[in-house]
Amino acid sequence: MRARDIECAFVERWRAADMDDLPKRAVDDAWLKELVARIRPADACAYAAARGHWAAIAKPLGGLGLLEDAVCKLAAAQKTANPSSAPRALAVFFADNGVVTEGISQSGQEVTLAAARNICAGAASVNCMARAAECAVVPVDVGMVQPLDDARMHTCAPLRGTADIACGPACSRDAALHALAAGVRVASMLADAGVRVLAAGEMGIGNTTTSAAVASALTGASPELTVGRGAGLTSEGLARKRTVVARALAVNRVDDGADVVDVLASVGGLDIAAMCGFYLGAAACGRPAVLDGVISCTAALAAARIAPNAKGYLLASHCSSEPAARLLLDELALVAPLQAGMHLGEGTGAVALMPLLDMACAVYAQAASFDASGLEAYRELS
């Protein structure tokens, strides 16, 4: 299935589901509880079978390292010993964050709109990479201040931007749940369209600040450990950003991080909430989800805290240069194959992994075994 075919199939499902009307529908904690109950553990037997198959291939044991692990995780998520890295699709969630009024970013919210326009036109960095990787790209507006008048943008926004987290909650619990529900539906529609591997990206000025606040709330780490320079802050700007995150945590009283939806509503953003829902939806549909950078990993940790079984469906792509990235990956017990110093966002890190998954799956499916080669198999050294 070609990327364009997936995008067209998604459009049909979006229109049939009347997603523009989702913010008006009832979404509550009971709905979330029912969703969590549908998420079954990834298939340990399929994982073991894939691991055994790797051991039978005529090459050094573990010779492809983390790529072998990734194929085993694909197998477990897809519940088959014959996993596939395609067809695949990336959903990019757009939202604006009121915390930009605190001067924590080099640019304003007009950049979110400009980036949305570029992605819809197929002219952004992630589009170029996705074309090379044969990955569909689906843009979704879950809360931009200024909506984009473009038929290629899928709009499902419970709010037009959030409030300043340094002064109070970003949004209501209801808005966070609706953004989460939008992410769930996007993942489900892509799975229904035939996608085997899902990924999510984001765009929203100020979201490295909100993700740092969510990461601190969920892990207990101080802002000194979670706040980074984002798109390129000065040392003075970095200090201001840390102060803003510390104030947001104090004002919103989410230090224990026990109620994840409350954390997302209080110090997060609609993009993070939607990605959290996307990962829950992927797990509920039995689809592996490739993570992107620090914001994606923040959403993934939120999803894993809501539904621990969702963790088995998550694959790391790269370790962002943002300081919270390694902390979040450790919390998720994931190791990223790519260490490229990336911090672009949009889903570029997730897409960068996909050709490597293709190559690993090709070796897994096509390489000669020890038996076929007439060679003695390697043995694990004790």
C-alpha positions as CSV (number, residue, x, y, z in Angstrom):
1,M,0.0,0.0,0.0
2,R,1.5,3.3,-1.1
3,A,1.7,6.4,1.3
4,R,-0.8,8.3,-0.9
5,D,-3.3,5.5,-0.7
6,I,-3.1,5.5,3.1
7,E,-3.6,9.2,3.2
8,C,-6.7,9.0,1.0
9,A,-8.1,6.1,3.1
10,F,-7.6,8.1,6.2
11,V,-9.5,11.1,4.7
12,E,-12.4,8.9,4.0
13,R,-12.5,7.5,7.5
14,W,-12.2,11.0,9.0
15,R,-15.1,12.3,7.0
16,A,-17.2,9.2,7.8
17,A,-16.6,9.6,11.5
18,D,-17.4,13.4,11.5
19,M,-14.3,14.1,13.6
20,D,-14.8,17.8,13.4
21,D,-17.7,17.2,15.9
22,L,-15.6,15.2,18.4
23,P,-15.0,18.1,20.8
24,K,-18.8,18.2,21.4
25,R,-19.2,14.5,22.2
26,A,-19.1,13.0,25.7
27,V,-15.6,11.8,26.7
28,D,-15.0,11.1,30.4
29,D,-13.0,9.0,32.8
30,A,-15.3,6.0,32.3
31,W,-14.4,6.1,28.6
32,L,-10.7,6.2,29.4
33,K,-11.1,3.3,31.8
34,E,-12.8,1.2,29.1
35,L,-10.0,2.1,26.6
36,V,-7.4,1.0,29.1
37,A,-9.2,-2.3,29.6
38,R,-9.0,-3.0,25.9
39,I,-5.2,-2.8,25.8
40,R,-3.8,-6.3,26.1
41,P,-0.1,-7.0,26.7
42,A,2.2,-7.4,23.7
43,D,2.6,-11.0,22.7
44,A,5.5,-12.5,24.7
45,C,5.3,-15.8,22.6
46,A,5.7,-13.9,19.3
47,Y,8.6,-11.9,20.9
48,A,10.3,-15.2,21.9
49,A,9.7,-16.7,18.5
50,A,11.3,-13.7,16.8
51,R,14.3,-13.9,19.1
52,G,14.7,-17.6,18.3
53,H,14.5,-16.9,14.6
54,W,17.3,-14.3,14.9
55,A,19.4,-16.9,16.7
56,A,19.0,-19.3,13.8
57,I,20.2,-16.8,11.1
58,A,23.8,-17.4,9.9
59,K,25.4,-14.4,11.6
60,P,26.9,-13.5,15.0
61,L,24.3,-13.6,17.8
62,G,22.9,-10.2,18.3
63,G,24.9,-8.9,15.4
64,L,22.3,-6.3,14.4
65,G,22.0,-5.1,18.0
66,L,19.1,-2.9,18.8
67,L,17.6,-3.5,15.3
68,E,17.1,-7.1,16.3
69,D,15.3,-5.9,19.4
70,A,13.1,-3.6,17.3
71,V,12.0,-6.4,15.0
72,C,11.2,-8.6,18.1
73,K,9.1,-5.7,19.4
74,L,7.3,-5.4,16.1
75,A,6.5,-9.1,16.3
76,A,5.2,-8.8,19.9
77,A,3.0,-5.8,19.0
78,Q,1.7,-7.3,15.8
79,K,1.3,-10.7,17.5
80,T,3.1,-12.6,14.8
81,A,6.5,-14.2,14.2
82,N,6.5,-12.6,10.8
83,P,6.4,-8.9,11.6
84,S,6.3,-6.1,9.0
85,S,7.7,-2.6,9.0
86,A,5.2,-1.4,6.4
87,P,2.7,0.1,5.5
88,R,3.4,2.9,7.9
89,A,2.1,6.4,8.7
90,L,3.0,9.4,10.8
91,A,0.4,11.6,12.5
92,V,1.6,15.2,13.2
93,F,-0.4,16.9,15.9
94,F,-0.5,20.7,16.0
95,A,-1.4,22.9,19.0
96,D,-0.3,26.2,20.6
97,N,0.7,26.7,24.2
98,G,-0.1,29.8,26.3
99,V,3.2,29.6,28.1
100,V,4.8,31.4,25.2
101,T,3.7,34.6,26.9
102,E,6.5,34.0,29.5
103,G,9.2,34.5,26.9
104,I,10.4,30.9,26.9
105,S,10.8,30.6,23.1
106,Q,12.7,32.4,20.4
107,S,9.6,32.6,18.2
108,G,5.8,33.2,18.5
109,Q,2.8,31.2,17.7
110,E,2.7,32.3,14.1
111,V,5.5,29.8,13.5
112,T,3.1,26.9,14.4
113,L,0.8,28.1,11.6
114,A,3.6,28.5,9.2
115,A,4.9,25.0,9.9
116,A,1.4,23.6,9.5
117,R,1.1,25.2,6.1
118,N,4.5,23.7,5.1
119,I,3.6,20.2,6.2
120,C,0.2,20.3,4.5
121,A,2.0,21.4,1.3
122,G,4.5,18.6,1.6
123,A,7.4,21.0,1.9
124,A,8.6,20.5,5.5
125,S,11.6,18.5,6.6
126,V,9.5,15.6,7.8
127,N,7.7,15.5,4.4
128,C,11.0,15.1,2.6
129,M,12.1,12.4,4.9
130,A,8.7,10.6,4.8
131,R,8.8,10.5,1.0
132,A,12.2,8.9,1.1
133,A,11.0,6.4,3.7
134,E,7.7,5.7,2.0
135,C,5.7,6.9,5.0
136,A,2.3,8.5,4.9
137,V,1.9,11.9,6.7
138,V,-1.4,12.9,8.3
139,P,-1.5,16.5,9.9
140,V,-4.0,17.0,12.7
141,D,-5.0,20.3,14.4
142,V,-5.9,19.7,18.0
143,G,-5.5,23.2,19.2
144,M,-3.7,25.8,17.1
145,V,-4.6,29.4,18.0
146,Q,-5.1,30.3,14.4
147,P,-6.7,27.4,12.4
148,L,-5.3,26.7,8.9
149,D,-7.8,26.9,6.1
150,D,-6.5,23.9,4.1
151,A,-8.5,20.8,3.2
152,R,-5.4,18.7,3.9
153,M,-5.4,19.7,7.6
154,H,-7.6,17.4,9.8
155,T,-9.2,19.6,12.5
156,C,-10.3,18.3,15.8
157,A,-9.6,21.1,18.4
158,P,-11.3,21.2,21.8
159,L,-9.6,24.7,22.3
160,R,-7.9,27.3,20.3
161,G,-4.7,27.2,22.3
162,T,-4.1,26.7,26.0
163,A,-3.6,29.0,28.9
164,D,-0.2,30.0,30.5
165,I,0.8,27.1,32.8
166,A,2.8,29.4,35.0
167,C,-0.4,31.1,36.1
168,G,-2.8,28.1,36.3
169,P,-4.0,25.0,34.4
170,A,-3.3,24.8,30.6
171,C,-6.8,23.6,30.0
172,S,-9.7,21.8,31.6
173,R,-9.7,18.1,32.2
174,D,-12.5,17.8,29.7
175,A,-10.4,19.5,27.0
176,A,-7.4,17.2,27.8
177,L,-9.6,14.1,27.5
178,H,-11.0,15.3,24.2
179,A,-7.5,15.8,22.8
180,L,-6.6,12.4,24.1
181,A,-9.7,10.9,22.4
182,A,-8.7,12.6,19.2
183,G,-5.3,10.9,19.3
184,V,-7.0,7.5,20.0
185,R,-9.3,7.9,17.0
186,V,-6.4,9.0,14.6
187,A,-4.5,5.8,15.5
188,S,-7.6,3.7,15.1
189,M,-8.4,5.1,11.7
190,L,-4.8,4.6,10.5
191,A,-4.9,1.0,11.7
192,D,-8.3,0.5,9.9
193,A,-6.7,1.9,6.7
194,G,-4.2,-0.9,6.8
195,V,-1.2,0.7,8.5
196,R,1.0,-1.8,10.3
197,V,3.5,0.7,12.0
198,L,2.4,4.0,13.5
199,A,4.4,7.1,14.5
200,A,3.5,10.5,15.9
201,G,5.1,13.9,15.7
202,E,4.1,17.4,16.8
203,M,4.5,21.1,16.2
204,G,3.6,23.8,18.7
205,I,5.8,26.7,19.8
206,G,6.4,26.3,23.6
207,N,5.9,22.6,23.8
208,T,9.4,21.8,25.0
209,T,8.4,23.9,28.1
210,T,5.2,22.0,28.6
211,S,6.8,18.6,28.0
212,A,9.5,19.5,30.6
213,A,6.8,20.3,33.1
214,V,5.0,17.1,32.4
215,A,8.2,15.1,32.6
216,S,9.0,16.7,36.0
217,A,5.5,16.0,37.3
218,L,5.6,12.3,36.2
219,T,9.2,11.5,37.2
220,G,9.8,13.8,40.1
221,A,12.9,15.2,38.4
222,S,13.7,18.9,38.9
223,P,13.4,21.5,36.1
224,E,17.2,21.7,36.1
225,L,17.2,18.1,34.8
226,T,14.2,18.3,32.4
227,V,14.4,21.8,30.8
228,G,16.5,22.3,27.7
229,R,17.2,25.0,25.2
230,G,14.5,23.9,22.8
231,A,14.9,25.6,19.4
232,G,18.0,27.5,20.7
233,L,17.6,29.6,23.9
234,T,20.4,31.7,25.3
235,S,21.7,30.8,28.8
236,E,19.5,33.7,30.1
237,G,16.5,32.2,28.3
238,L,17.2,28.8,29.7
239,A,17.3,30.1,33.2
240,R,13.9,31.9,32.7
241,K,12.4,28.7,31.2
242,R,13.5,26.6,34.2
243,T,11.9,29.2,36.5
244,V,8.7,29.2,34.6
245,V,8.5,25.3,34.7
246,A,9.2,25.4,38.5
247,R,6.4,28.0,39.0
248,A,4.0,26.0,36.9
249,L,4.6,22.9,39.0
250,A,4.1,24.8,42.2
251,V,1.0,26.7,41.0
252,N,-0.7,23.6,39.7
253,R,0.3,21.3,42.5
254,V,1.0,18.2,40.3
255,D,4.2,17.2,42.0
256,D,3.2,13.6,42.7
257,G,2.0,13.0,39.1
258,A,-0.5,10.4,40.2
259,D,-3.4,11.6,38.1
260,V,-1.9,11.6,34.6
261,V,-4.9,13.3,32.9
262,D,-4.7,16.1,35.5
263,V,-1.0,16.5,34.8
264,L,-1.7,16.8,31.1
265,A,-4.5,19.4,31.7
266,S,-2.5,21.3,34.3
267,V,1.0,21.7,32.9
268,G,0.8,20.0,29.5
269,G,-0.6,20.8,26.1
270,L,-3.2,19.5,23.7
271,D,-0.5,18.1,21.4
272,I,1.0,16.1,24.2
273,A,-2.5,14.9,25.3
274,A,-3.3,13.9,21.7
275,M,0.0,12.0,21.3
276,C,-0.7,10.2,24.6
277,G,-4.0,9.1,23.2
278,F,-2.4,8.1,19.9
279,Y,-0.1,5.7,21.7
280,L,-3.0,4.3,23.7
281,G,-4.9,3.9,20.5
282,A,-2.0,2.2,18.8
283,A,-1.7,-0.3,21.6
284,A,-5.5,-0.9,21.7
285,C,-5.3,-1.7,17.9
286,G,-2.3,-4.0,18.3
287,R,0.0,-1.7,16.3
288,P,3.6,-0.8,17.3
289,A,4.3,2.9,17.6
290,V,7.6,4.5,16.9
291,L,8.5,7.4,19.2
292,D,10.1,10.6,18.1
293,G,11.9,13.1,20.3
294,V,11.5,14.4,23.9
295,I,7.9,15.6,23.5
296,S,6.8,12.3,22.0
297,C,8.6,10.5,24.8
298,T,6.8,12.6,27.3
299,A,3.5,11.7,25.8
300,A,4.5,8.0,25.7
301,L,5.4,8.0,29.4
302,A,2.0,9.5,30.1
303,A,0.4,6.7,28.1
304,A,2.4,4.0,29.9
305,R,1.4,5.5,33.3
306,I,-2.3,5.4,32.2
307,A,-2.1,1.9,30.7
308,P,1.1,0.0,31.7
309,N,0.4,-2.6,28.9
310,A,0.9,0.1,26.3
311,K,4.6,0.1,27.0
312,G,5.1,-3.1,25.1
313,Y,3.9,-1.4,21.9
314,L,6.5,1.4,22.0
315,L,9.7,1.6,20.0
316,A,12.4,4.3,20.5
317,S,13.9,5.9,17.4
318,H,16.5,8.4,18.6
319,C,17.6,10.1,21.8
320,S,16.9,13.8,21.5
321,S,19.5,16.3,22.5
322,E,17.0,17.8,25.1
323,P,18.1,16.8,28.6
324,A,14.9,15.0,29.5
325,A,15.1,12.6,26.6
326,R,17.4,10.0,28.2
327,L,15.5,10.3,31.5
328,L,12.2,9.6,29.7
329,L,13.6,6.7,27.7
330,D,15.0,5.2,30.9
331,E,11.6,5.5,32.5
332,L,10.1,3.6,29.5
333,A,12.9,1.0,29.6
334,L,13.8,1.8,26.0
335,V,17.1,2.3,24.3
336,A,17.2,4.4,21.1
337,P,19.1,3.0,18.1
338,L,19.9,6.5,16.7
339,Q,22.2,8.8,18.6
340,A,22.3,11.7,16.1
341,G,21.9,14.8,18.2
342,M,18.5,15.5,16.6
343,H,16.0,18.0,18.0
344,L,13.9,19.0,15.0
345,G,10.6,17.5,16.0
346,E,7.7,17.0,13.5
347,G,8.3,13.2,13.7
348,T,11.6,13.4,11.9
349,G,13.4,11.1,14.3
350,A,10.7,8.4,14.0
351,V,10.8,8.6,10.2
352,A,14.6,8.3,10.3
353,L,14.3,4.9,11.9
354,M,12.0,3.4,9.3
355,P,14.5,2.5,6.6
356,L,16.6,0.8,9.3
357,L,13.5,-1.2,10.3
358,D,13.1,-2.2,6.7
359,M,16.6,-3.4,6.4
360,A,16.4,-5.3,9.7
361,C,13.1,-6.9,8.6
362,A,14.7,-7.9,5.3
363,V,17.5,-9.7,7.0
364,Y,15.0,-11.4,9.4
365,A,12.8,-12.6,6.5
366,Q,15.4,-13.4,3.9
367,A,18.8,-14.2,5.3
368,A,20.1,-17.8,5.2
369,S,19.9,-19.9,8.4
370,F,22.8,-21.8,9.9
371,D,21.1,-25.1,8.8
372,A,20.7,-23.9,5.2
373,S,24.3,-22.8,5.1
374,G,25.7,-26.0,6.6
375,L,27.3,-24.0,9.4
376,E,27.4,-24.7,13.1
377,A,25.2,-22.3,15.0
378,Y,26.7,-19.8,17.5
379,R,26.1,-20.5,21.1
380,E,25.4,-18.0,23.9
381,L,28.5,-17.5,26.0
382,S,28.0,-17.9,29.7
